[in-house]
Amino acid sequence: METVPRPSRSRSTRLRLGALALSVIAVSGGCASLPPREPLPPDVLAARATLEARWREFHDLRSLAEIRIRRGTRIDRLSGVLLLRAPASLRFEALAPFGTPLLVVASDADAVTLWAVPN
């Protein structure tokens, strides 16, 4: 029976294999888990429950708002009414002093629409 000569590996290949083996051993031996988390204090749990309850009760928000629209070098600052409805509806109306809308911005979960009254 003849033995087939084994091809010799270069020194750099042996060094890479040795480094790989050492890193596998180091990683597998160094696994650790986090200590169990301590329970939250009662006052923190109460504050969290209050915030979650208020978030579930949120239906709409009406407020005055100011927006800035930049078009090239021109910046328009408009004040108006902001209306938000849960879950994802928004409407902003900037009114002229006599009550006619100058700008209306509406949005839902999919699109933003901007209506501007021509100058």
N, C-alpha and C positions, 0 to 999 in steps of 0.2 A: 504494500500500500504506500502510495506516494503522498507526501504532504504538499499542499499547495502553499507557496510562500505568501505570506500576508503582506499587503502593501504597507509601507511605512508611512506614518503620519508625520507631517511637519511639526516643528516645535510650536509654531504659533497656533496650530489647530489643537494640539494637546493643552496649551495654556488656556485657550478659550473654553474647551470642554471642562477643564479643572475649575475655572472661574464659574462656569454655569453650575457645576455640581455643588460648589461651596455656597453659591447664592440660593440654590434650592434648599439646601440643608439649613441655612440661616433663616430663611423665610418660614419654612415649615416648623422650625423649633421656636420661632419668635411669635407665634400666634397668641393673641391675648383678647379677652373680651372686656367690655366696659363693665364697671360695677353697676349693680341695680340702681335705678333712679329713685331718689327719695320722693315720696308723695308731696304734692303741692300743699302749702298751708291753706286752711279754710278760707281766709280772707281773699286769697288769690283765686281760689275756686269760685267764690261768690261773685267777685268782679268779672271773672270770665263768663259765668252764667248770665250775668246782667247784660254784658256786651253782646253775647250771642242772641239773647232774647230780643234786644233792641234791633239787632240786624235783621232778624226774621220779621219784625213788625214794620220795617222800612218799606214804604210804598211809593212815596214821592217827596220831592223837595222843590220848593219854590223860593227863589232868592234873587236879589239884584247882583249883577255881575258886570265886570268890565273885561273886554277882550281887545287884543291888538292883532291887526291883520297887516302883514308886511307883504307888499307887492313891489319888488325891485327896491327902489330907494324910498318909496312912499310907505308911510305907516299910518294906518287908520286906527284910532282908539274909539271904541264904542261902548256905551253903557246900555244895559238893557235887562230884561227879565230872563232868568235861567230856570227852566223846568226840567227836572229829572224824574223819570218813572222807572221803577224796578221792573224787570231786571236790566234792560239795556236801552232805554229810550232817552233822548236828549233833545231839547228845543231851546234856542236862544233867539230872542227878538230884540233888536235894537230899534227904538222908536225915535222919530223926529219930535221936536217940541210940540207939534200940533197933533201927534198921535199916529201919524202914518208910519208904517214900518220902513226903515232904511235897509235893514238886513235881517234875514231869517236864516238860521242854521238849524237843520234837523238831522237827527241821526238815529239809527237803530243798530242792531247787532251786525248788519251787513254793509251799510253804506252811510256816507255823510253827504247831505245835500245842502247847498248854499244858494240862497236866492238873494240877489242884490238889486235894489231899485236903481235904474240908470240915473246918472247925474244929469 
